[in-house]
Amino acid sequence: MSLAGLSMRDAIRRSRVPPALWVGASLTLFWIVLAIGAPIIAPYDPIAQDLTRTLSGPSLAHPLGTDNFGRDVLSRIIWGTRLDLAMGVIGVAVPFAIGCSIGLAAGHAGGITDMLLMRVLDVTISFPFLVLVIAIVSLLGPGLTSFFIAVSLVGWVSYARLLRSQVLVLNHRDFIQAARALGYGPLRIMLRHLLPNAIAPAIIFSMSDIVLVILLGSSLSYLGLGAQPPAAEWGVMIAEGQTFMASAWWISFFPGLAIVGIALGFSLLGDGLGEWLGIGE
């Protein structure tokens, strides 16, 4: 929708970028740059062991200390950004695509197609999300591949419901009725008219969903079901450091702080986008 087609109030609101969007975008960009530049930014090899410097506290040589194998915690956090960010983005992108496709088809087609797709959704949503993910990962075996499969099989539900509800409202709008009157096919109506106007809430929701998927991936890694040692992954680092919390708190504390930081970035980004676009008002 162009700025000219907006009301004066909407135009003024969109011309003023909310502070939450600036802060969220800046934090998110920071983590993305950190992930891309890990080979250059990280001062040490994240899996290189130095048994002469085990459990060393923060110092000039190792600003965030070392772990029980003498590995540099800062380097492992920097490299872990790649893995955790990938878990969040990939773990949301696939369910996003699946759910939006199902919701778009169900909402536009209606009738028996809508009923059948929604019954599949009801069956999936009847199981607790976390329990179902853990069950699938346990069945397939520990590892990131199992994690991505599990999240993809379960995580599409929210996007399908969200997009379907948007499409059901848009189906009765004049521009959709006009497209039908002009003889446009269902695929063209869905992709060129419905999807661009219905996708914004799903994109906003995906920002908070990335946070949840990162937390889920880190939790599964902590339980031994996600990324496996010696991978530089924040959940793995927290699990490895829990034994040394009394004597070497930095091993678990700083990876936990990194999780809070990336979660804050995506949360503010989603809130800022929602405020800027006027979604949820």
C-alpha positions as CSV (number, residue, x, y, z in Angstrom):
1,M,0.0,0.0,0.0
2,S,1.4,3.4,-1.0
3,L,1.8,6.3,1.4
4,A,-0.7,8.3,-0.7
5,G,-3.4,5.8,0.0
6,L,-3.0,6.1,3.8
7,S,-4.9,8.3,6.1
8,M,-3.1,11.4,7.5
9,R,-2.7,9.7,10.9
10,D,-1.2,6.6,9.3
11,A,1.1,8.6,7.1
12,I,2.5,10.6,10.1
13,R,2.9,7.4,12.2
14,R,4.8,5.6,9.4
15,S,7.1,8.6,8.8
16,R,8.2,8.4,12.5
17,V,10.2,5.3,13.1
18,P,9.6,4.0,16.7
19,P,12.6,3.9,19.0
20,A,12.0,0.2,19.6
21,L,12.5,-0.4,15.9
22,W,15.8,1.5,15.8
23,V,17.1,-0.3,18.9
24,G,15.9,-3.7,17.8
25,A,17.3,-3.3,14.3
26,S,20.6,-2.2,15.7
27,L,20.9,-5.1,18.1
28,T,19.8,-7.6,15.4
29,L,22.3,-6.1,13.0
30,F,25.1,-6.4,15.6
31,W,24.4,-10.2,16.0
32,I,24.3,-10.7,12.3
33,V,27.6,-8.9,11.8
34,L,29.1,-10.9,14.6
35,A,28.0,-14.2,13.0
36,I,29.2,-13.3,9.5
37,G,32.5,-11.9,10.8
38,A,33.2,-14.7,13.3
39,P,36.4,-15.9,11.5
40,I,37.8,-12.4,11.7
41,I,36.4,-11.1,15.0
42,A,37.0,-14.2,17.2
43,P,40.5,-14.0,18.8
44,Y,40.9,-17.8,19.1
45,D,39.8,-21.0,17.6
46,P,36.5,-21.9,19.4
47,I,37.4,-25.6,19.8
48,A,41.2,-25.3,20.4
49,Q,42.1,-26.6,23.8
50,D,44.8,-25.2,26.0
51,L,45.0,-27.3,29.1
52,T,47.5,-25.0,30.8
53,R,44.8,-22.2,31.0
54,T,41.7,-24.2,32.2
55,L,39.1,-22.3,34.2
56,S,41.0,-19.0,33.9
57,G,39.0,-16.0,34.9
58,P,38.4,-12.9,32.6
59,S,41.7,-11.3,31.7
60,L,43.3,-9.2,28.9
61,A,44.3,-12.4,27.1
62,H,40.8,-13.9,27.6
63,P,38.3,-11.1,28.2
64,L,35.5,-13.6,29.1
65,G,37.7,-16.3,30.6
66,T,38.3,-19.9,29.6
67,D,36.3,-23.1,30.2
68,N,37.3,-26.4,31.7
69,F,39.2,-27.3,28.5
70,G,41.0,-24.0,28.2
71,R,38.9,-22.8,25.3
72,D,38.3,-19.1,25.0
73,V,34.7,-18.3,26.1
74,L,34.5,-15.1,24.0
75,S,35.6,-16.9,20.8
76,R,33.0,-19.7,21.5
77,I,30.3,-17.1,22.1
78,I,31.1,-15.3,18.8
79,W,31.2,-18.5,16.8
80,G,28.1,-19.7,18.7
81,T,26.2,-16.7,17.3
82,R,26.4,-18.4,13.9
83,L,24.8,-21.6,15.1
84,D,22.1,-20.0,17.3
85,L,21.2,-17.4,14.7
86,A,21.0,-20.2,12.1
87,M,18.7,-22.2,14.4
88,G,16.4,-19.3,14.8
89,V,16.2,-18.2,11.2
90,I,16.0,-21.6,9.6
91,G,13.8,-22.9,12.3
92,V,11.3,-20.2,11.6
93,A,11.7,-19.8,7.8
94,V,10.6,-23.3,7.0
95,P,7.5,-23.3,9.2
96,F,6.7,-19.8,8.0
97,A,6.7,-20.9,4.4
98,I,4.6,-24.1,5.1
99,G,2.2,-22.3,7.4
100,C,1.6,-19.3,5.2
101,S,1.0,-21.6,2.2
102,I,-1.5,-23.7,4.1
103,G,-3.3,-20.7,5.6
104,L,-3.4,-18.9,2.3
105,A,-4.9,-21.9,0.5
106,A,-7.4,-22.7,3.2
107,G,-8.6,-19.2,3.6
108,H,-9.0,-18.5,-0.1
109,A,-10.4,-21.9,-1.2
110,G,-12.9,-22.4,1.7
111,G,-15.3,-25.3,1.7
112,I,-13.9,-28.8,1.9
113,T,-10.3,-27.7,1.4
114,D,-10.5,-25.3,4.3
115,M,-12.1,-27.9,6.5
116,L,-9.6,-30.6,5.8
117,L,-6.6,-28.4,6.2
118,M,-8.0,-27.0,9.5
119,R,-8.6,-30.5,10.8
120,V,-4.9,-31.3,10.2
121,L,-4.1,-28.1,12.1
122,D,-6.4,-29.0,15.0
123,V,-4.7,-32.4,15.3
124,T,-1.3,-30.9,15.4
125,I,-2.2,-28.1,17.8
126,S,-3.8,-30.6,20.2
127,F,-0.4,-31.8,21.3
128,P,1.8,-29.5,23.5
129,F,4.4,-27.8,21.3
130,L,7.5,-28.5,23.4
131,V,6.5,-32.1,24.2
132,L,5.9,-32.9,20.6
133,V,9.2,-31.3,19.5
134,I,11.2,-33.3,22.2
135,A,9.4,-36.5,21.2
136,I,10.2,-36.0,17.5
137,V,13.9,-35.2,18.2
138,S,14.2,-38.1,20.6
139,L,12.7,-40.4,17.9
140,L,15.0,-39.1,15.1
141,G,18.1,-38.8,17.3
142,P,20.0,-35.8,18.8
143,G,21.3,-33.2,16.4
144,L,20.4,-30.1,14.5
145,T,18.8,-31.9,11.6
146,S,16.4,-33.6,13.9
147,F,15.7,-30.2,15.5
148,F,14.9,-28.5,12.2
149,I,12.6,-31.4,11.1
150,A,10.7,-31.3,14.5
151,V,10.2,-27.5,14.4
152,S,9.1,-27.6,10.8
153,L,6.5,-30.4,11.5
154,V,5.1,-28.5,14.5
155,G,5.8,-24.8,14.1
156,W,3.7,-24.1,11.0
157,V,0.4,-24.1,12.9
158,S,0.6,-20.5,14.2
159,Y,1.4,-19.1,10.8
160,A,-1.4,-21.1,9.1
161,R,-4.0,-19.8,11.6
162,L,-2.8,-16.2,11.4
163,L,-2.7,-16.0,7.6
164,R,-6.0,-17.8,7.2
165,S,-7.7,-15.3,9.5
166,Q,-6.3,-12.5,7.5
167,V,-7.3,-14.0,4.2
168,L,-10.9,-14.6,5.4
169,V,-11.2,-10.9,6.1
170,L,-9.6,-9.8,2.8
171,N,-11.8,-12.2,0.7
172,H,-14.7,-9.8,1.2
173,R,-12.8,-6.6,0.3
174,D,-13.6,-4.8,-2.9
175,F,-10.3,-5.2,-4.6
176,I,-10.5,-9.0,-4.3
177,Q,-14.1,-9.0,-5.6
178,A,-12.9,-6.9,-8.5
179,A,-10.1,-9.3,-9.2
180,R,-12.5,-12.2,-9.4
181,A,-14.9,-10.2,-11.6
182,L,-12.0,-9.6,-14.0
183,G,-11.5,-13.3,-14.3
184,Y,-8.2,-13.6,-12.5
185,G,-7.3,-17.2,-11.5
186,P,-7.0,-18.3,-7.9
187,L,-3.2,-18.5,-8.0
188,R,-2.9,-15.0,-9.2
189,I,-5.4,-13.7,-6.6
190,M,-3.6,-15.5,-3.8
191,L,0.0,-14.5,-4.7
192,R,-0.5,-11.0,-6.1
193,H,-3.5,-9.7,-4.1
194,L,-4.1,-11.6,-0.9
195,L,-0.5,-12.6,0.2
196,P,1.0,-9.1,0.0
197,N,-1.9,-7.7,2.1
198,A,-2.0,-10.5,4.6
199,I,1.6,-11.3,5.2
200,A,2.6,-8.4,7.5
201,P,1.2,-9.9,10.8
202,A,2.9,-13.2,10.1
203,I,6.3,-11.3,9.6
204,I,5.8,-9.5,12.9
205,F,5.0,-12.7,14.6
206,S,8.1,-14.4,13.1
207,M,10.4,-12.0,15.0
208,S,9.2,-13.2,18.4
209,D,9.1,-16.8,17.0
210,I,12.8,-16.6,16.2
211,V,13.4,-15.8,19.8
212,L,11.4,-18.8,20.9
213,V,13.1,-21.1,18.5
214,I,16.6,-19.9,19.6
215,L,15.6,-20.5,23.2
216,L,14.2,-23.9,22.3
217,G,17.3,-24.9,20.4
218,S,19.5,-23.8,23.3
219,S,17.3,-25.7,25.7
220,L,17.5,-28.9,23.6
221,S,21.3,-28.5,23.3
222,Y,21.4,-28.1,27.1
223,L,19.5,-31.4,27.4
224,G,21.8,-33.1,25.0
225,L,19.2,-33.3,22.2
226,G,20.4,-30.4,20.0
227,A,23.9,-29.3,18.9
228,Q,26.5,-31.7,20.2
229,P,29.8,-31.0,21.9
230,P,32.4,-29.6,21.1
231,A,30.2,-27.4,19.0
232,A,30.3,-23.7,20.0
233,E,26.6,-23.3,20.8
234,W,25.3,-21.3,23.7
235,G,23.1,-24.0,25.2
236,V,26.0,-26.5,25.0
237,M,28.3,-23.9,26.7
238,I,25.7,-23.4,29.5
239,A,25.4,-27.2,30.1
240,E,29.2,-27.6,30.1
241,G,29.6,-24.8,32.6
242,Q,26.9,-25.7,35.1
243,T,29.3,-28.0,37.0
244,F,31.6,-25.1,37.6
245,M,29.1,-22.4,38.5
246,A,30.6,-21.9,42.0
247,S,34.2,-21.6,40.8
248,A,34.0,-20.5,37.1
249,W,30.6,-18.7,36.7
250,W,31.7,-17.0,33.5
251,I,31.5,-20.3,31.5
252,S,27.6,-20.3,31.8
253,F,26.9,-16.7,32.6
254,F,28.2,-15.0,29.4
255,P,26.5,-17.5,26.9
256,G,23.2,-16.9,28.9
257,L,23.8,-13.2,28.6
258,A,24.2,-13.6,24.8
259,I,20.9,-15.4,24.6
260,V,19.2,-12.5,26.4
261,G,20.9,-10.0,24.1
262,I,19.8,-11.7,20.8
263,A,16.3,-12.3,22.2
264,L,16.0,-8.6,23.2
265,G,17.1,-7.6,19.7
266,F,14.5,-9.6,17.8
267,S,11.7,-8.9,20.4
268,L,12.2,-5.1,20.0
269,L,12.5,-5.5,16.2
270,G,9.1,-7.2,16.2
271,D,7.5,-4.8,18.5
272,G,8.9,-1.8,16.6
273,L,7.7,-3.2,13.3
274,G,4.2,-3.8,14.7
275,E,4.1,-0.2,16.1
276,W,5.4,1.3,12.8
277,L,2.9,-0.6,10.7
278,G,0.0,0.0,13.1
279,I,-0.6,-3.8,13.6
280,G,-2.3,-4.6,16.9
281,E,-3.7,-1.1,17.4
